[in-house]
Amino acid sequence: MGSRSVMIVGGGLAGVEAAWAAATRGTPVTLIEMRPLRSTAVHRTGDLAELVCSNSLKSRLRTNASGVLKEEMRLLGSVVLDAAERHAVPAGEALAVDREAFSREVTSLIESHPLISIVRQEVRSIPDHRPLILATGPLTTEELAREMLRVTGEDALYFFDAVAPTVTLESLDLSRVFRGSRRKRGQAPSDPSEEDYLNCPMDRDEYHAFWHELVTAEVAEPHNPEDATVPFFEMCLPIEELARRGERTLAFGPMRPIGLIDPRTGRRPYAVVQLRQENKAGTLWGLVGFQTQLKWGEQKRIFRMIPGLEAAEFVRYGVVHRNIYVNAPRVLELGLQVRGCPGLFLAGQITGVEGYLESAAMGLLAGINCHRWIRGLSPVEPPEQTVMGSLCRYLRDTPPDRFAPMNANFGILPQIPAAAHGKREKALMLAERALGAMAAFVEQLRSDEG
């Protein structure tokens, strides 16, 4: 059966959820994290659960699959979501956090748990320890990635992911910027300060000048020349790549002005750049949908063309990094266990889910299954009626030649055969069914594990 403790490699959201899930069920855990001894192209600290791409953990609403997944994870004892709520910043319906405060608290919680030991070292080969969870994330080092390919016998799939820039509030020209949220279109808030996003309006000429500079700007070359042929993940296209698809693509995409009225003109702008609060103090703001691989000098020059950002101070420029994930239908068995490798589990984005929330959910499940493995119990997955269960089923059942990263969404759940229901009503029915199924699953876990 192997060891009586769980070893986890990787201290991101998936790793900490896995550690917490196993330890709170009474199983000792050794969590190995290479930072700060070795960092990555996008991480800045040695804290666990550091967020690098966005500060958003997506929607809180039950009418959204991400909101339902959050409630499912809470039923299973998520540590990440409790910390996130304590460090939430305004973001409309989304759960966004003060990144630094959030990571510090998660690190403190993990460090203080009596059954979790943290080891700071780089792992270059897959340890023999079983059960073992590899939760090294999309930025897995090349050395460990090669080891994973050897074990799985399958080529990994690569894609590029891109990070949006962050600017300081005090450097913005607030006379040219207005607060507003697309979710509140058509409604006049009693207090404009309650609107969560800052909006930088553009007229037609400003937009077209911006678009022209964007599509002709210099982009950064990848460190590895072979990476130049690797495709971007469609859900995280750099803003300049999206712009190249057509002159008005941005105006109908991340810069759409629908539901926003510029109080200076009383009219809807031609296009809008939205900024989202990045920390609780409200001093840092990120450009929404502006992930980019432009050279840093080009970012400064072109993004300062945005009204209100003429003197913007960039505390973080956008960067591009290569992400890795396995071909899950070929590699994974029930409960995130690697096919043909008893006691070896994968967790997080490396499994082929996309997004912080989804990655954390897979870590939580892997931790539960390692605890069960030690106790001689078979791996489990939540019912397919749940969002978490539907993600697991997607990882195992998708045709391997069509596999691509997947977010939480209602489209992968078994549907309710009721054409008469409206979209919102149907979503609430799916949510109620999912949470009922998850509650029953949690009770079954308690019964199995005594």
Buried (B, 14 or more C-beta within 10 A) or exposed (E): EBBEBBBBBBBBBBBBBBBBBBBBBEBBBBBBBBBEEEEBEBBBBBBBBBBBBBBBBBBBBBBBBBBBBBBBBBBBBBBBBBBBBEBBBBBBBBBBBBBBBBBBBBBEBBEEBEBBBBEBEBBEEBEEBBBBBBBBBBBBBEEBBBBBBEBBEBEBBBBBBBBBBBBBBEBBEEEBBBBBBBBBEEEEEEEEEEBBBBBBBBBEEBBBEBBEBBBEBEBBEBEEEEBEEBEBBEEBBBBBBBBBEEEBBBBEBBBBBEBBBBEEEEEBBBBBBBBBBBBBEEEBBBBBBBBBBBBBEBBBEBBBBBBBBEEBBBBBBBBBBBBBBBBBBBBBBEBBBBBEBEBBBBBBBBBBBBBBBBBBBBBBBBBBBBBBBBBEBEBBBBBBBBBBBBBBBBBBEBEEEEBBBBBBBBEBBEEBEEEEBEEEEBBBEBBEBBBEBBBBBBEEBEEEEE
